[in-house]
Amino acid sequence: MNSNQQASWQDLPVRIVSAVIIVPVALICIVWGEWYYIGMISIISIVMVYEWENLFKISYKNFKGCLFLFWPVIAYCAALEGMWTQSLYIILGFAFIFGPQLWLGSVIIGGAGLSLLWLRFMTGFQTWMVIWIVSVVIASDSCAYLVGKLVGGPKLIPSVSPGKTWSGAIGGLIGAGCVGACIIGYLNQGIEHSYLIGCVLSVLIGIMAQIGDLLESKLKRILGVKDSGKIIPGHGGVLDRCDALLTVSILVALLTFFLPSEIEGVKWNGGSLANNQLIFNIKPNIPLYLFK
């Protein structure tokens, strides 16, 4: 291994240590749900909004910057009271008062946060839905990193992200497909073609994850910055770590909303949260029956 190859692996131990700390904490919050999960989503959103403001050199110390710092959480509060439509107005409409740069951040960060709340509390699949997409995103990112380092080869889009390779992208999709197929297949043993369908769905999620990663890389390149922050050793900022999940969560939430699903006429509000009560009217669904 030459000096350049050795240098390219120097951040791996730090990345592993960060993941060992972050992943179990996130998993506990996802599984326990309720205010643990809501608190995690809120804290992560505030940190990402802070990093977004820094990207555009907007101070959080004035009234506008401080209000925007908590803007997604305001939308989450509306959602917790069952006002999902109003929460979308807050994220997509009223955020225009902050200007186009912060509005875009509101759409991306706030939209992803609402999507993750929706997937965890307002779908019939709840915990496993979130575990599935998070696992697929992690597998895509990790396998892309490892395969790209080991195999190398032609660059994917060097003008956007010089470090990403075609081998890494393909390795990431294979990793996403394998992990997603295992999760869906395990949950649906005996259902015909469940592993194959799980693999296909997970590869599609992997593609969206890589698109999200590239979009954030393009934004940082335009703004002339390398990382959105330094809060996570070996990874950079929270935006750097969650960029793929932002696009994936929004896409999957939209699919569960517009495609036929197991849930029709769901009623849920903050009062029912304490008792972990969700009221469902069940009907057959396609294609998300795999998460029963």
C-alpha positions in Angstrom: 0.0 0.0 0.0 1.5 3.3 -1.1 1.5 6.5 0.9 -1.5 7.9 -1.0 -3.5 4.8 -0.3 -2.5 4.9 3.4 -3.6 8.6 3.6 -7.0 7.8 2.1 -7.7 5.3 4.9 -6.6 7.6 7.7 -10.1 8.7 8.6 -11.5 5.2 8.7 -10.9 4.5 12.5 -12.4 7.8 13.4 -15.4 7.2 11.2 -15.9 3.7 12.8 -15.7 5.1 16.4 -18.3 7.8 15.5 -20.6 5.2 14.0 -20.3 2.9 17.0 -21.5 5.7 19.2 -24.1 7.2 17.0 -25.8 4.1 15.6 -26.9 2.5 18.9 -28.2 5.8 20.3 -30.2 6.4 17.1 -31.5 2.8 17.1 -32.7 3.1 20.7 -34.6 6.3 19.9 -36.2 4.7 16.8 -37.3 1.6 18.6 -38.5 3.3 21.8 -40.3 5.9 19.7 -42.6 8.5 21.4 -40.7 11.5 22.8 -37.3 9.8 22.5 -37.7 9.7 18.7 -39.3 13.1 18.5 -36.5 14.6 20.6 -33.9 13.0 18.4 -35.5 14.3 15.2 -35.9 17.8 16.7 -32.3 18.0 18.0 -30.8 16.8 14.7 -33.0 19.2 12.7 -31.8 22.2 14.8 -28.2 21.2 14.3 -28.7 20.8 10.6 -30.5 24.2 10.3 -27.5 25.8 12.2 -25.1 24.2 9.7 -27.3 25.4 6.8 -27.2 29.0 8.1 -23.4 28.7 8.4 -23.2 27.5 4.8 -24.8 30.7 3.6 -23.0 32.8 6.3 -26.3 33.8 8.0 -26.0 34.5 11.7 -28.2 32.7 14.1 -27.7 35.5 16.7 -30.2 37.9 15.2 -34.0 37.5 15.4 -34.4 36.1 11.9 -31.6 33.5 12.3 -32.7 32.5 15.7 -36.3 32.0 14.7 -35.3 30.0 11.7 -33.1 27.8 13.9 -36.3 26.4 15.5 -38.6 26.7 12.4 -38.8 23.0 11.6 -39.5 22.2 15.3 -42.5 24.6 15.1 -43.8 22.5 12.1 -43.2 19.3 14.1 -45.3 20.7 17.0 -48.2 21.3 14.6 -47.8 17.7 13.2 -47.9 16.4 16.8 -51.3 18.0 17.2 -52.5 16.2 14.1 -52.2 19.3 11.9 -50.1 17.8 9.1 -51.4 20.1 6.4 -50.6 23.2 8.5 -47.1 21.8 9.2 -46.5 21.6 5.5 -47.7 25.3 5.2 -45.1 26.2 7.8 -42.3 24.3 6.0 -43.2 25.0 2.4 -45.0 28.3 2.5 -44.5 30.6 5.5 -40.7 29.9 5.4 -40.5 32.3 2.4 -40.3 35.1 5.0 -36.7 34.0 5.6 -35.6 34.4 1.9 -34.9 31.9 -0.8 -31.7 30.4 0.7 -33.3 29.6 4.1 -36.6 28.6 2.5 -34.7 25.9 0.6 -33.2 24.7 3.9 -36.7 24.6 5.4 -38.0 22.5 2.6 -35.1 20.0 2.7 -34.5 19.8 6.5 -38.0 20.4 7.7 -39.5 18.2 5.0 -37.2 15.3 5.9 -38.0 15.7 9.6 -41.8 15.7 9.0 -41.3 12.7 6.7 -39.4 10.7 9.4 -42.2 11.6 11.9 -44.8 10.5 9.4 -43.0 7.2 8.7 -42.6 6.4 12.4 -46.0 7.3 13.7 -48.5 7.5 10.8 -47.8 4.4 8.8 -48.7 0.8 9.7 -45.0 -0.2 9.6 -43.7 2.3 12.1 -40.4 1.2 13.6 -39.4 -1.2 10.8 -40.1 1.4 8.1 -37.6 3.8 9.6 -35.1 1.0 10.4 -35.3 -0.2 6.8 -34.6 3.2 5.1 -31.9 4.1 7.6 -30.2 0.7 7.2 -30.3 0.9 3.5 -28.8 4.4 3.5 -26.0 3.4 5.9 -25.3 0.3 3.7 -25.2 2.4 0.6 -22.9 5.0 2.1 -20.6 2.5 3.8 -20.2 0.1 0.9 -19.7 3.0 -1.5 -16.9 4.3 0.7 -15.2 0.9 1.1 -15.5 -0.3 -2.5 -14.4 3.1 -3.8 -11.3 3.1 -1.6 -10.5 -0.6 -2.4 -11.3 -0.6 -6.2 -11.0 3.0 -7.3 -11.3 3.5 -11.0 -13.1 6.2 -13.0 -14.6 9.1 -11.2 -18.4 9.3 -11.0 -18.9 13.1 -11.4 -15.5 14.7 -10.7 -16.9 18.2 -11.2 -19.3 17.6 -8.3 -17.5 15.2 -6.0 -13.9 14.3 -7.0 -13.7 11.5 -4.5 -16.7 9.4 -5.7 -16.1 6.6 -8.2 -18.3 4.4 -10.4 -17.0 1.4 -8.5 -18.1 3.0 -5.2 -21.5 3.9 -6.6 -22.1 0.3 -7.8 -20.8 -1.1 -4.6 -23.1 1.1 -2.6 -26.1 -0.1 -4.6 -25.2 -3.7 -4.1 -24.8 -3.1 -0.4 -28.1 -1.3 -0.2 -29.9 -4.1 -2.1 -28.4 -6.9 0.0 -29.2 -5.2 3.4 -32.7 -4.2 2.4 -33.4 -7.6 0.9 -32.3 -9.3 4.2 -34.6 -7.0 6.3 -37.7 -7.3 4.2 -37.1 -11.0 3.5 -36.7 -11.8 7.2 -39.9 -9.9 8.1 -41.9 -11.6 5.4 -40.7 -15.2 5.5 -42.9 -17.3 3.3 -44.1 -14.5 1.1 -43.1 -15.2 -2.5 -40.3 -13.1 -4.0 -40.1 -11.0 -0.8 -36.2 -11.0 -1.0 -36.3 -10.0 -4.7 -38.8 -7.3 -4.2 -36.9 -6.0 -1.1 -33.7 -5.9 -3.1 -35.3 -3.9 -5.9 -36.9 -1.4 -3.5 -33.7 -1.0 -1.6 -31.6 -0.4 -4.7 -34.1 2.3 -5.7 -33.6 3.8 -2.2 -29.9 3.5 -2.7 -30.0 5.4 -5.9 -32.0 8.2 -4.2 -29.5 8.2 -1.4 -26.6 8.7 -3.8 -28.4 11.5 -5.6 -29.0 13.2 -2.2 -25.3 12.9 -1.4 -24.3 14.4 -4.8 -26.7 17.2 -4.5 -25.2 18.3 -1.2 -21.7 17.9 -2.6 -22.8 20.2 -5.5 -24.2 22.8 -3.1 -21.0 22.8 -1.0 -18.9 23.1 -4.1 -20.9 26.1 -5.3 -20.5 27.7 -1.8 -16.8 26.8 -1.7 -16.8 24.7 1.5 -15.6 21.2 2.1 -17.9 20.1 5.0 -21.1 21.5 6.5 -19.6 21.3 10.0 -17.2 19.4 12.2 -19.5 18.0 14.9 -19.0 14.4 13.9 -15.3 13.3 13.8 -14.5 11.6 10.5 -17.8 12.6 8.9 -18.0 16.4 9.1 -21.3 18.0 9.9 -24.7 16.4 10.5 -25.8 17.6 7.1 -22.8 15.7 5.6 -23.9 12.6 7.5 -27.6 12.8 6.8 -27.7 14.2 3.2 -28.7 10.9 1.7 -31.4 10.3 4.4 -33.0 13.7 3.7 -33.9 12.8 0.1 -34.8 9.2 0.9 -37.1 10.0 3.8 -39.1 12.6 1.8 -39.4 10.2 -1.2 -40.6 7.2 0.9 -43.0 9.4 2.9 -44.6 10.7 -0.3 -44.9 7.1 -1.6 -46.7 6.0 1.6 -49.0 8.9 1.3 -50.0 8.7 -2.3 -49.8 5.0 -3.0 -52.4 2.6 -1.6 -51.4 1.7 2.0 -52.6 -0.2 5.0 -53.7 3.1 6.6 -56.8 5.0 5.7 -58.2 7.9 7.8 -55.5 7.8 10.4 -56.2 10.0 13.4 -53.3 10.9 15.7 -52.4 13.8 17.9 -50.1 14.8 20.7 -52.5 13.6 23.4 -52.5 10.1 22.1 -48.7 10.0 22.0 -48.2 9.5 25.7 -50.4 6.3 25.6 -48.8 5.2 22.3 -52.2 5.0 20.7 -52.6 5.1 16.9 -56.0 4.5 15.4 -56.0 2.7 12.0 -58.6 1.6 9.5 -56.9 -1.3 7.8 -57.2 -2.1 4.1 -55.0 -4.2 1.7 -52.1 -2.3 0.2 -49.6 -2.5 -2.6 -46.5 -2.5 -2.6 -45.7 -1.8 1.1 -47.4 -5.0 2.4 -43.8 -6.2 2.8 -43.6 -4.3 6.1 -46.4 -6.1 7.9 
